[in-house]
Amino acid sequence: MNIIVSKSRLSGAITVPGSKSHTIRALLLATIAEGTSHIKNPLPSADCLSTAAAVPLIGSKIDLNLSTEGEPGTEWIVDGAGKNLHLPDDVVNVGDSGSLLYFLTPVAACFEGTSVFTGDASIRKRPVLHVVDVLNQLGAKSFVTRPGANGCPLVITGSIKKGGTVRTPGEISSQYISGLMFAGILTENPIKIELSNPKETPYLTMTQKWLEKVGVDCSVSEDFKNIEVTPCKSFKGFDVTIPSDWEGVAFPLIAALITDSKITIENVDSSGTQGDDAIVEILQSIGGDIIWKKDEETLTVCGGKCSKDGIGRLSTENLPNGELHVKISGFPDAVCALSAIACFTEGTVVIEDAAVCRRKETDRLKVLNVELTKLGAEIEEREDSLIIHGHSPVLKDGSPNPAFKMHGGICESYDDHRMAMSLACLGLGLSKDEKIIVNDAECCAVSFPHFYDVMNKIGANYKEEV
């Protein structure tokens, strides 16, 4: 499906779906638990449904409360495997979910026997040799099936059930570290993880809080370089309501700021467990008119002529050296949204410590450079950073800025959900004579089902190309 995007004004209220990161963690822990768990407001995205299809292979039973049309319900019920947790009884196909791959492989490695993990074309390009290394350090015998490859299919034999100490950089991803933390529940002795260069640390905190929630002892040093999980013989099922997904909040947020819009984003997670909430302070620092009422769990976002000053110009001019520097390693999934809005910001935006962004669904630094340059952006791509020299569509007095050169074009999503949504939002802020076509735009269902329909309800002009 290709989406045609044109200038829009947004208004009204929007609710973003539940968090993918929280939903997948909830499904995995509910599977390990004894008894029944109730998961409310789960994200019914492709990645989460892949998880719901995979965890029964290790012993749980899941009721998605499907509607007559086959749509997943708003409460999922998991009968945990508990003491009957076992080796996967079939090949585990993770679809396009890196989280599922990296979370479940260490758990599967806790059992004697052989496990096989694979996925779609995208997942077979995602690196797994770092997983092979840590599992083998703990006593497993794991390997990839294709000589010279660094991707699935991945085979795990032997077991890491004795636990022990593992040393790994931690810079490739936080997800396999979270996987080791989940495995620490099941081993005979504690799993101790020594990280030399930890990244995406807010997600490690999220995993720690989940383990503590269900009663598992877990310690994480202040610098995240030392993590220890103590085995837990059993814990009971739980009831939980999944908070909204900050990674999803980012898209209507930037869309409102680059258009003449006023929207309210409801049911916003104010718990502080998602590192992506840093985007609010970042956008406020360049002039974004955003009011976060944490007690009401709402964001009110006003852009352009709807902003307090009636102009809504975004600029880095009041920041040190007139530049915005964003260290993105703690919340790398925000790189697409931040790069898109940087193209509408007067001044230089430096997105740094970003090497991890090259190892997502695609090399996001590379493809952001390609696609945004195609639309008129001025970007420097470096090994671990993007430097975006942007311009506001308006001058300080609100008149048109002749330096603003962003225009329409035909863009590729690379089957990356966050690329698709960031490009679709960018198109809303162009002049009325410009349009963007985003090819293969349906991939947004990975993290934000029905994204275009939800956005159209608040005024976005998204049309499917016929």
N, C-alpha and C positions, 0 to 999 in steps of 0.2 A: 504494500500500500504506500502510495506517495501522497504527501500532504502539501497543499498550496496554502501559503501564509501571506496575509496582507495586513496593513496598518489597522490597529484596533484600539478601542478604549474599553477598559475593564471597569466593572462596578459590581457591588454586591458581596456576598459571603461565599467562601469556598472552604471545604474541609478536605484535608489531605489524608490519604489512606494511612493505615498503621505502618509502623516501622518494619522494614524487611529484616534489619539486623536483630531486632528484638523477637520477631516472629520465628525466625529460624532457630535462635537460641532456645526459645520456649518449646518448640517442637522436639528438639533434641533432648532437652532435660526432662520433658514430660515422658519421652520414650524410656529414659533410664529410670524414671521414678517408679515406685510401687503405688498402684492404685490409679485413680482417674484424675485427669487434669482438664480444666475448662479454660480455653484460650479465647478471650473476647476481643473483637476488633482486629483480628489477624489480617495481614496483608495477603489478599488472594492473587498474588503475582506469580509469574512463571517460576521464579526461583523458589518461592515458598511452596508452591504446589509440587515442584520437583522434590523438595524436602519431605513433604507429606507423603509422596509416593515412595521415597527411599527408606524412611525410618521403619516402616513395617517389615522391611527385610531383616531387621535386627530384633524384631519381636513385638513391637507395639501394634495397636489397632487404632485407626483414626476415622472419625466420623466428621466429615466436612459440612454436614447439614446442607446438602445440595438442594437447590430449588428444582422445581419441575423442568426448568430450562437448563439445568445442569450447572448453575452458578453456585459457587461456594457461599455458605452462609456467614453470618457475622459472629458465630461462636463455633469453634472447633473443639471436639471432645477427643481426648487421647487416653486410651487405656494403656498404661505403661507396662513395659516388659518386666521391670524390676529384676528379681533374681533369675528370671528366664531370658534375660538379654543374651543374645548369641551372635555368632559370626553371621555376616550377611548370607542369606540362603540363595542368592542369585547375584549376577553381575550388577553392580550399582551404577546406573546411568544418571549422572547429576544434571543432565541437560546443559544449561548455560550458567550454572550456579557455582562460582568459585568458592563462595562461603560454604556451601554444602560439601564440596570436594575437600576443602582444607579442614573443615570441622570433623567430618565423619571418618576420614582415613585413620587418624590416630585412635579413635574409638574402636574401629574395626580391628586394628592391630593389637587390641588387648586380648584377642581370642586366638587359640591355636587353630591352624588351618590356613586356607588361602582365600584372600579377598581380591576382587578385580574391580577397578574403578575406571569408568570412561565417561564421555559426554559428547556434546555436539562439536562441530568443527571449530568453534571459538574456544571451547574449553580444552580441546586437544592441542591448542597452541599456548595455553597458560603454563607457566613453569611449575614443575613438580619435583625437580631434583633436590630442592631444599627439604621437601617432605621426605624423600627417600633417605637423605642424610640423617635427619633427626630420628627417624624410626629405626634406622640401622644402628645408630649410636645406642639406642635403648634395647637392642637385641633382636629386632626383626630382620628379615631378609627381604627387602623390597627392591623393586626395579621397574623400569619402564620397558615396554615390549619392543619399541622401535630403536634399534642401535643408533646412537648419536643424537637421539631426540631428547627434548626436555619438555615432555608433555604426556598426557594420558594416551593410551591405556597404561594404568599403573597397577602392578601386581604386588600384593603384600603377603608374605608367608612368615611363619614363626609368630612370635608374640613379644609385646613389650610389657607383659603383665607384671614383671618384677619391679617396674619403675626404675628410678635412678636419676642421674644427672645428665642433662643434655646441654650442649653449647652450640649456639647458632647466632648469626648476626641479628636476625629479626628485621632487617631492612626491606626485604622483598615484600613482605606482607605481615599484617598482624594476625591474619586468619589462621595460619597453621599453628601459631602460638596459642590462640584460643582453643584450637583442636587438641593440643597437648594438655591444656588445662582441663578440658572435659575428660580426656583419657585418665587424668590423675585421680578422678573419682573411682575408677575401676581397678587400678593397679594394686598390687600387694603392698608396695612401699610407696612413699611420696615420690612425685615427679618434681624435680628441681630443674628450672630453666634458667640458664645464664645467657643473657643477650648482650652483645657487644655494641649494637647500634639499633636500638628499638625505634620503630616508627609506628604511626597510626595508634598511638598509645591510648587515646580515648576509648577505642574499641576493646583494649585489654582491660580497662577499668569497667566497661560494660559487662564483660565476661566475669570479672571478679565479683561484681555486684549480683549477677545472676547466681553464681555459685554460693555466695553468702546467703542469698534469699532462700535457697532450698536447703541450707544447713551444711554446706561443704566448707571446710576450713581452707582458706586461700590467703597467702600473703604476697604482696607485691611491694617491692622497694620503691622509694620515692622517685628514683631515676629510671624505674622500670627494667633495670638490668638483672634483677634477681626475683624470680617468681617461684613459689612452692605451693603445691596442692597436696593436701593430705587425703588419702583414700577414705571413702565413706561407704559403709556396708550397705546402707539403704537410706532413702529419703522418700517422703510421701508426695503424692500428686498435689497439685496446687491449682488455684484459680488466679487468673491474671487478666488484666485488660491491657492490650498492647497500645503504647502511646503512638501518636502520629509520627510520621517519618520526616525528620528534618532534611534529609536528602531530597525528599519530594517537595517540601516547603520552599526550597530555594527557587523553584521554577516560577510559580505564580508571583513570588516575591520580586524577582528581577523583572518579570514581565510588567508588573505594575509600575516599577520605578522608571522604566524607559518609555512609558506611554502616559497619556493624560488620563490617569486612572486613580480610583480610590476603591480599595478592596479590604475586606477583613478576612484573615485566615484564621479559622476556628479550630479548637481542639489541639492547640499547639503544645508540644511537650515542654514543660518548664522544669523538668526534674534534673536537668544537667547531665544526663547519662549519654547524650549524643553529642559528640564533638562538633558536628556540623552546625550546631546552633551559634557557633562563632561568626557565622556569616552576617548575623544581624549587626553586631558591633562594627564589623568591617565596612558594611555598606553605610552605616550611620557616619563613619569617619570620613566618607567622601560626600556627605550631604544628603544621604537617603532619608526621606521623611518616613520613619518607621516608629511606631509606638507599640511596645511589647508589654501587655498587661499580664504579668505572670499569674496573678491570682485568678484572672478570668480565662487564662490560657488562650489569648487572642493576640494576633498581630494586625495592626491597622497600617496599611501601606498606601502612601499617596505619592503619585508621580506626576511630573510635568506641570500642567496648569492646575492640577488638583492639589499640589503640594502647598505648604504653608505660605511660601513666598510667591506662589503663582507662576513659578518658572521651573523649579525642580531640576536645576542644573547640577550634575554630578561632577566633582572635581577633586584632584589630589592636592590642590594648591596650598591648603592649610596644614598639610602633613610635613614631617621633617624632610628637608631637601626637595619638597614638592613632589614626592613620590609615595605611592602605596606599596609596601612590601608585605606579602602574605606568605608565611611559612606554612605550606599546605600539607606537610607530611602527616599532621594529626587528623586531617579531615579531607583526604585526597579526592573523595567523590564530589566535592564542591568545585573542582577545577573547571569543569565545563561551564557551569553557571557563572562563575566569577570571570572567566575569560570572555564570555558573551557580553556581560555588562561593562567590562573594561573597555570595550569598543565604543561605548556611549559615554565614557568618562574623560573629561579634559585632564590630560596629564599622563604620566607613566605609571603603569601597574606592573610590578615584578612579582610573579608567582614563583616562589623558590622552594628549595628542598623538595623537589617534585618528581624525583626519579621513579618513585613508586607508581606514579600516574602512567608510566610507560608499560606497566604490567597489569593493566585492567583488561576489560573486554577487548580493548585495542590499545595501541600506543597513543594515548590521549594527547600527549604533547605534540606529537607529529601530526595527527589528524586535525587537531585544533588549529595548528599553524596553516595547514593546507586549506581547510574549509573557510576559516575566517579571513585569510588572505584573499581567497577567491571572492569574498564579499566586500573587499576594500580595506581591510584592517592592515595596520602596520605592526608586524610582529617579528621579534627575534627569538628563535628557538635555540636553546642551549642544552647541554647534557642533562641538567637537572632543573631547568627553569624555563619559563616563558616571560618575555618582556613585551608588553603591549603598550604601544604609544597611541593612546586614544584621543578622541575629540567628542565633546558634547555636541548634540545637534543644535544647541542654542548658545548664544553669548550671554554674558552676565545680565544684560538688559532684556533678555528673552527673545531677541531677534535671531534669525537664522545664522548659523555659524558656517561660513564658506569652507572652513577646513574639514568639516564633517563629510567624509567620503563613502560611508557605508551605503551599499546598494544591494539590489536583489541578485538572484542567481539560482542555479541548481546545485544542491548540496547532497552529499552522501552521509548516511548515518553510520555506515560501517557495522550495521547491526548492533550498535552500542546505544542502549536506551538513554543514557545521559547526553550523548551527542545529539540524538534525535530531538530531545526535549529542549536542550539549550539553543539549537538552531531554530526550532519552532518558536521559541520565545523571542529570540533576536528579531525575527521577521515582523513581529507585532509592532516594533518600534521604528521601522523604516518609514520613509515618506509614502504618501498615498499612491504614488505612481509606481512603486517598487513592490515586487513579490519575491518570495523565496519558495522554492519547491524542495522539500526534504524527501529523498528517496528512501524506501524501506523503513518508513517511519513507524510501523506497527511494533517495532522492537521495544517501545516504551512500556509495553505490558510487563516487561521483566520486573519493573519496580513500581509502576504507576498505571494500573489497569484503567482503561477508558479515559486516559489523560485528555485527549482532544475533546471528547464530549463534555468532560467536567469543565474544561477551560471555556468551551463555547457557551456554557450556561452563564458565565459572567462576562460575556461579550467578545471573547476571542473569535477571530475570523479564520477558522481552520476548515478547509474543504478538501475532501478526497479527490485526487486527480482522477478523472474518468478516462 
